């Protein structure tokens, strides 16, 4: 009590200009949650508007926060060029998993998505592409029957129309609510990638946070070129599961994009603000082989 009183007195007496800054800082943190973004890595507070203007990358430490599919499309493809495929496809409840339908309905209302992936055709700096974007806000972008089907169809469309594919992956893995049906999507998507590849067409993966489980173990790792955003989590099983199984401590940076680059699972790490430029460059570079010449 007495200490509190002293601290008030001290504050009033130490009235140098830095107090104004402190007051401003306090004011900033008084702003209701949702208007400011507290960086999980460096704890810096950024106004949401400023963060959005910086493609949701922390201006202080470069932390790449997760994007919705709409935000990703917005910063990646040419304005007004996106035409969505299978927008209304919705999954059933193949193994009668309790509350699955209700959970999906609530998520559809919350996110405005029908499932965890958005696929379509678009232009990127004038180049025609098929684009696949997973959204971790929808059941951690787990891959169930609809996610797998939409991805497979996007590849089939690209193969038929001789177009390159760019896939932004983010996933918690297989969707346990769909059991074995979910696991089958790994084979289905991989088969579709295989046919696209056999047709001599370009496929670029951009791994975003987090790319794990059955998605890493299938189409995400099959890109001709695999890009990752800085410091994203990439892996199959969780760290604790592996440590428990092999009874060994894993390196601290295990399953980071940087670790994957060092060990050859990722070809390059590209900051978000340079991604569009890099992708456009890669598309142009591979144009004789990506179908552009045959159209
Ligand atoms: Zn930060």
Boltz pocket constraint, residues with backbone or C-beta under 6 A from the ligand:
constraints:
  - pocket:
      binder: B
      contacts: [[A, 39], [A, 40], [A, 41], [A, 42], [A, 43], [A, 44], [A, 58], [A, 59], [A, 60], [A, 61], [A, 62], [A, 63]]
      max_distance: 6.0
